[in-house]
């Protein structure tokens, strides 16, 4: 794990040792939007009911649900 307060190794050196890019250490995750969460739930529910639905059938299904 990268420790910013380490006086012996810089952040660059620590990231190099861990084989990660320095930008990935600074990256913070963003929350999903409420609409995206709702769409994921609808897709999950429909996929459990009809696991053979692919993207071509799922898109019209979501349109019928007014999304």
LOKE-104412 format. One line per 2 residues: number of its first residue (from 0); for each residue x, y negated, z negated of N, C-alpha, C, O. Coordinates in steps of 0.05 Angstrom, whole numbers. Example, Ala and Ser with C-alpha at 12.3 -4.5 7.8 and 13.67 -1.06 7.14 Angstrom:
REM residues 2
0 = 264,114,-156,246,90,-156,264,66,-156,285,66,-169; 257,45,-142,273,21,-143,258,-1,-157,268,-23,-161
This chain:
REM residues 67
0 = 17,23,0,0,0,0,18,-25,0,39,-25,-13; 10,-45,15,25,-70,17,20,-87,-8,-3,-92,-15
2 = 41,-96,-20,39,-113,-44,51,-140,-37,75,-142,-32; 34,-161,-37,44,-187,-29,64,-199,-48,81,-214,-40
4 = 62,-192,-74,80,-203,-94,107,-189,-96,123,-196,-114; 112,-169,-79,137,-154,-81,160,-172,-72,160,-182,-50
6 = 180,-177,-90,202,-194,-84,224,-180,-68,242,-193,-57; 224,-154,-68,245,-139,-55,239,-134,-25,258,-133,-9
8 = 214,-131,-18,206,-126,10,186,-147,19,166,-152,5; 190,-158,42,171,-177,53,146,-161,63,147,-137,65
10 = 125,-176,68,101,-163,79,107,-150,106,96,-129,112; 123,-164,122,130,-152,148,145,-126,145,138,-106,159
12 = 164,-124,126,178,-99,122,160,-77,111,163,-54,119; 142,-84,93,124,-64,82,106,-53,103,101,-29,104
14 = 95,-71,120,78,-62,142,93,-45,161,82,-25,171; 118,-51,167,134,-35,185,138,-7,173,137,13,188
16 = 143,-6,147,147,20,134,122,37,135,124,62,137; 99,24,133,74,39,134,63,43,162,42,56,166
18 = 78,33,182,70,36,210,42,23,215,26,35,230; 38,0,204,13,-15,209,21,-43,219,43,-53,212
20 = 4,-55,234,10,-82,243,4,-102,220,-13,-97,203; 18,-124,221,14,-143,199,-13,-155,201,-25,-162,180
22 = -24,-159,225,-51,-170,228,-72,-152,215,-93,-162,205; -68,-126,216,-88,-108,204,-88,-110,173,-108,-105,160
24 = -65,-119,162,-64,-123,133,-80,-147,125,-92,-148,104; -80,-168,142,-94,-192,136,-124,-191,143,-140,-207,134
26 = -132,-171,159,-160,-169,168,-179,-163,145,-173,-146,128; -201,-177,144,-222,-172,125,-247,-163,140,-254,-174,160
28 = -260,-142,130,-284,-132,142,-307,-152,140,-309,-167,121; -324,-151,161,-347,-168,161,-372,-151,157,-372,-128,167
30 = -392,-161,143,-416,-146,139,-432,-144,165,-430,-161,182; -447,-122,166,-465,-118,189,-488,-137,187,-497,-143,165
32 = -499,-146,209,-522,-164,209,-547,-147,202,-547,-123,207; -567,-159,190,-591,-144,183,-604,-132,208,-615,-109,206
34 = -604,-145,231,-615,-134,255,-600,-109,264,-612,-89,271; -574,-110,262,-558,-87,270,-563,-63,251,-565,-41,261
36 = -566,-68,226,-572,-47,207,-599,-35,213,-603,-10,211; -619,-52,219,-646,-42,226,-645,-25,251,-657,-3,252
38 = -630,-34,271,-628,-18,296,-614,9,291,-622,29,303; -593,9,275,-579,34,269,-598,53,254,-598,77,260
40 = -615,43,236,-634,60,223,-655,72,242,-661,96,241; -665,55,260,-684,64,280,-672,86,298,-685,106,305
42 = -647,81,307,-634,101,324,-629,127,309,-633,148,320; -621,125,283,-617,150,267,-643,165,264,-643,190,268
44 = -665,151,258,-691,165,254,-699,179,280,-708,202,280; -697,164,303,-705,176,328,-687,199,336,-696,219,347
46 = -661,196,330,-643,218,338,-648,243,322,-645,265,332; -656,240,296,-663,264,281,-688,277,291,-690,302,290
48 = -706,261,302,-731,273,313,-726,285,340,-737,306,347; -709,272,356,-704,281,384,-674,280,389,-664,261,401
50 = -659,300,380,-630,299,382,-620,300,411,-596,295,416; -637,306,430,-629,307,458,-630,279,471,-622,276,494
52 = -640,259,457,-640,232,468,-612,221,470,-596,222,451; -606,212,494,-581,198,498,-586,168,499,-607,159,492
54 = -566,153,508,-569,124,509,-590,116,529,-604,95,525; -593,131,551,-613,124,571,-642,127,561,-660,113,570
56 = -646,146,543,-673,149,532,-677,133,506,-699,125,500; -655,127,492,-657,112,467,-664,83,473,-679,70,458
58 = -652,71,494,-657,43,500,-687,38,506,-698,19,494; -700,54,523,-729,49,527,-745,54,501,-765,40,496
60 = -736,73,484,-750,78,459,-749,52,441,-769,45,429; -726,40,440,-723,15,424,-739,-8,436,-750,-24,422
62 = -741,-9,463,-757,-29,476,-787,-26,469,-801,-45,465; -795,0,468,-823,5,461,-829,-3,432,-851,-9,425
64 = -808,-3,415,-811,-12,388,-808,-42,385,-808,-53,363; -805,-56,408,-802,-85,410,-775,-95,400,-773,-117,389
66 = -754,-79,406,-727,-88,399,-711,-90,425,-688,-97,424
